Amino acid sequence: MSYNIPWKARIPLFIFSTAVSASCRPNFTVNRRLWSFFDFKVPASQTPQNGVKTSDIIIDSSRDLWFRLYVPSSASNTTSSPTIIYMHGGGFCFFTADSIATEMRCQRLASELEAIIVSVNYRLAPEHRFPCQYEDCFDILKFIDENFGCLPPSADPNQCFLVGDSAGGNLIHHSAIRASGYDFQKLKIIGLISVQPFFGGEERTESEIRLVGTPVLNVKLADWFWKAFLPDGSDRDHRAANVFGPKSDNISGVKFPAMLLVIGGFDTLQDWQRKYYQWMKKEGKQVYLVEYPNAIHGFSGFPDLPEYSLFFKEMKNFVKKQYRGII
């Protein structure tokens, strides 16, 4: 099997892959100084960029807990906009809510979906290991529920979606479990969009063995991320990684909202994601699977890849249909 990457995407892919690999030290720490040369930051702007205004809302400065709010110009012309809470990827170790990679995704989400976007800034491993990231993401859900007035008037608390790619897909899974048992006063989560979620386990799957040379994420790097993120002494069957493994949470009583699950045919994690889909369906959860046979891991962050536009159309349809209750 071989994959073709447009030449326009090859340079940013090469830079990203090289920067991450060079910043991951053998002792499972991150060279933040080196990474800062590649992780360009974008300030919030009340001057619309691509028709979207942004602002930052601080929740707890002591742990750098905040979110970036994206408000499309179209939101001023409607009485009801979907509220999307976005959790970024990066192996739990890289990127922030003001990274240019996160900014590009959220700008597109806001404009394409005509939605209010809340982009979560959570603490990073290995400086902050499990469960810090889960606590941060859920604390932002609680903050929004208790302070919904900080969002624009068009933001609808009854049509909230959790969206996450890679590690963010892992985060929205665990956030949805906690949300199921929490009594939100305003916030109603009606959909999940999980894009190539980052799951794993001690078992070596066929796709992990076969796709050893794919860009962005390979087995060696995935193993490094788990080692940097999980508690000392843990293996990859920890419940955070292997969500359907021997140490996993029981989700039989969890009321998951409908989920759109996206898998790529050249993603080394695809077998874990298919296992996740099968497990969720077995547990009676409503999951809609979309597969892009030629997509690499992280394709949703590279506009020049052919699946990029297809994915945004699929996501837009899911949000609209779920809100109207016709899925």
URNOR-V420326 format. One record per pair of residues at least 6 apart in sequence whose C-alpha atoms are under 8 Angstrom apart, sorted by the first residue. I is the first residue (numbers start at 0). J is the second residue. D is the distance in whole Angstrom. If there is no record, write none. Layout:
BEGIN
I,J,D
I,J,D
END
This chain:
BEGIN
2,265,8
2,293,6
4,304,7
5,303,7
5,304,7
7,303,6
8,301,7
8,302,8
8,303,6
8,304,7
12,214,7
12,215,7
13,214,8
15,37,8
15,215,7
16,214,7
16,215,5
16,216,8
18,34,7
18,37,7
19,34,7
20,220,8
22,29,5
22,30,5
22,31,7
22,33,6
22,34,6
23,29,5
23,30,7
23,223,8
24,30,7
27,125,7
27,223,7
27,226,7
27,227,5
28,125,6
28,126,8
28,227,7
29,92,8
29,125,7
38,94,7
38,98,6
38,99,7
39,98,6
39,99,6
40,97,5
40,98,5
40,99,6
41,97,5
41,98,6
41,99,6
41,102,7
42,97,7
43,52,8
43,53,5
43,54,5
43,55,6
43,67,8
43,97,8
44,52,6
44,53,5
44,54,6
45,52,5
45,53,6
45,54,7
46,52,6
47,53,8
47,72,8
49,106,7
49,110,8
50,71,6
50,72,6
50,110,7
51,69,6
51,70,5
51,71,4
51,72,6
51,106,7
51,109,7
51,110,7
52,69,6
52,70,5
52,71,6
52,72,8
53,67,7
53,68,5
53,69,5
53,70,6
54,67,6
54,68,5
54,69,7
55,65,7
55,66,6
55,67,4
55,68,6
56,65,6
56,66,6
56,67,6
56,68,7
57,63,8
57,64,6
57,65,4
57,66,7
58,64,6
58,65,5
58,66,8
58,139,8
58,142,8
59,65,7
62,122,7
63,120,8
63,121,7
63,122,7
64,120,6
64,121,6
64,122,7
64,135,7
65,119,7
65,120,5
65,121,8
65,139,8
66,96,7
66,117,6
66,118,5
66,119,5
66,120,5
66,139,8
67,96,6
67,97,7
67,116,8
67,117,6
67,118,5
67,119,7
67,120,8
68,115,7
68,116,6
68,117,5
68,118,6
68,150,8
69,105,7
69,106,7
69,109,6
69,115,6
69,116,5
69,117,7
69,118,8
70,109,7
70,114,7
70,115,5
70,116,7
70,151,8
71,109,6
71,110,6
71,113,6
71,114,7
71,115,7
73,113,6
74,80,6
74,113,7
74,114,7
74,115,8
74,153,6
75,153,7
77,153,7
78,152,8
78,153,5
79,153,5
79,154,6
79,155,6
80,113,7
80,114,5
80,115,6
80,153,5
80,154,5
80,155,6
80,158,8
81,113,8
81,114,5
81,115,6
81,154,6
81,155,6
81,158,5
81,159,6
81,160,8
82,114,6
82,115,5
82,116,6
82,117,8
82,154,6
82,155,6
82,156,7
82,158,6
82,159,5
82,160,6
83,114,7
83,115,6
83,116,5
83,117,6
83,159,6
83,160,5
83,161,6
83,162,7
84,116,6
84,117,5
84,118,6
84,119,7
84,159,7
84,160,6
84,161,5
84,162,6
85,105,8
85,116,7
85,117,6
85,118,5
85,119,6
85,161,6
85,162,5
85,163,6
85,167,8
86,118,6
86,119,6
86,120,8
86,136,8
86,161,8
86,162,6
86,163,5
86,164,7
86,167,5
86,168,8
86,170,7
86,171,7
87,94,8
87,95,8
87,96,7
87,101,7
87,118,8
87,119,7
87,163,6
87,164,6
87,165,8
87,166,7
87,167,5
88,94,7
88,163,7
88,164,5
88,165,5
88,166,5
88,167,5
88,168,8
89,165,7
89,166,6
90,165,7
90,166,5
90,197,8
90,221,8
90,224,6
90,225,8
91,123,6
91,124,6
91,132,8
91,166,6
91,224,7
91,228,7
92,123,5
92,124,5
92,125,7
92,224,7
92,227,8
92,228,8
93,123,7
94,100,8
94,101,7
95,101,7
95,120,6
95,121,7
96,102,7
96,118,6
96,119,6
96,120,5
100,300,7
103,300,8
104,299,8
104,300,6
105,116,7
105,118,7
108,114,7
108,116,7
108,311,8
109,115,6
109,116,6
111,311,7
111,315,7
112,315,6
112,318,8
114,154,8
115,151,8
115,154,6
119,136,7
119,139,7
121,132,6
121,135,6
121,136,7
122,131,7
122,132,6
122,135,7
123,132,7
124,227,6
124,228,5
125,227,5
125,228,6
127,228,8
128,227,7
128,228,5
128,229,6
128,230,6
129,228,6
129,229,5
129,230,6
132,170,8
133,170,6
133,173,7
133,174,7
136,170,8
136,174,7
137,174,6
137,177,8
137,178,8
141,183,7
143,149,8
143,186,8
144,183,6
144,184,6
144,185,6
144,186,5
145,184,7
145,185,8
147,156,8
147,185,8
156,185,6
156,186,5
156,187,6
157,185,7
157,186,6
157,187,5
157,188,7
157,189,8
158,187,6
158,188,6
158,189,6
158,322,6
159,186,7
159,187,6
159,188,5
159,189,6
159,190,7
160,188,6
160,189,6
160,190,5
160,191,6
160,192,7
161,171,6
161,188,7
161,190,7
161,191,5
161,192,6
162,168,7
162,171,7
162,191,6
162,192,5
162,193,6
162,194,8
163,169,8
163,170,7
163,171,6
163,192,6
163,193,5
163,194,6
163,196,8
164,193,6
164,194,4
164,195,6
164,196,6
164,297,8
165,193,8
165,194,6
165,195,5
165,196,4
165,197,5
165,297,7
166,196,6
166,197,5
167,193,8
167,196,7
167,197,8
168,192,8
168,193,5
168,194,6
168,195,7
168,196,4
168,197,6
169,193,8
169,196,5
169,197,6
169,198,7
169,239,8
169,240,8
171,191,7
171,193,7
173,239,8
175,255,7
176,250,7
176,253,6
176,254,8
176,255,7
179,253,6
179,254,6
179,255,7
180,253,8
188,256,7
189,256,5
189,257,7
189,321,7
189,322,7
190,256,5
190,257,5
190,258,6
190,259,8
190,318,8
190,321,7
191,256,7
191,257,6
191,258,4
191,259,6
192,258,6
192,259,5
192,260,6
192,261,8
192,314,8
193,258,7
193,259,6
193,260,5
193,261,6
194,260,6
194,261,5
194,262,7
195,260,7
195,261,6
195,262,5
195,263,7
195,266,8
195,268,8
195,269,7
195,272,7
195,296,7
195,297,8
196,272,7
197,240,8
197,268,7
197,272,8
198,240,5
198,241,6
198,242,7
198,268,7
198,271,6
198,272,7
199,235,6
199,236,7
199,240,5
199,241,5
199,268,8
199,271,6
200,234,8
200,235,4
200,236,5
200,237,8
200,240,6
200,241,5
200,244,8
201,234,7
201,235,5
201,236,6
204,270,6
204,271,8
205,270,7
206,266,8
206,267,5
206,268,7
206,269,7
206,270,6
207,217,8
207,218,6
207,267,5
207,268,7
207,270,8
209,267,8
210,217,7
210,265,7
210,266,7
210,267,6
211,217,6
211,218,7
211,267,8
213,265,7
213,266,7
213,267,7
213,295,7
214,295,7
214,296,8
215,295,8
215,296,6
215,297,7
216,266,8
216,267,7
216,296,6
217,267,6
218,267,7
225,235,7
225,240,8
226,234,8
229,237,8
229,239,8
235,241,7
236,244,6
236,245,7
236,246,7
237,246,6
237,247,7
238,244,7
238,246,5
238,247,4
238,248,7
239,247,8
241,247,7
242,248,7
242,275,8
243,275,7
243,278,7
250,282,7
251,282,6
255,284,7
255,285,8
256,284,8
256,285,7
257,284,7
257,285,5
257,286,6
257,287,8
257,321,8
258,285,6
258,286,5
258,287,6
259,286,6
259,287,5
259,288,6
259,289,7
259,314,8
259,317,7
260,276,8
260,286,7
260,287,6
260,288,5
260,289,6
261,288,6
261,289,5
261,290,6
261,291,8
262,269,6
262,272,7
262,273,8
262,288,8
262,289,6
262,290,5
262,291,6
262,294,8
263,269,7
263,290,6
263,291,5
263,292,6
263,293,7
263,294,4
263,295,6
263,296,7
264,290,7
264,291,6
264,292,4
264,293,5
264,294,6
264,295,7
265,292,7
265,293,6
265,294,6
265,295,5
265,296,7
266,294,7
266,295,5
266,296,5
267,296,7
276,286,7
276,288,8
279,285,8
279,286,7
280,286,7
291,306,7
294,306,7
298,304,7
298,306,7
298,307,7
299,306,8
299,307,5
299,310,7
300,307,8
301,307,7
302,308,7
317,326,8
320,326,6
END
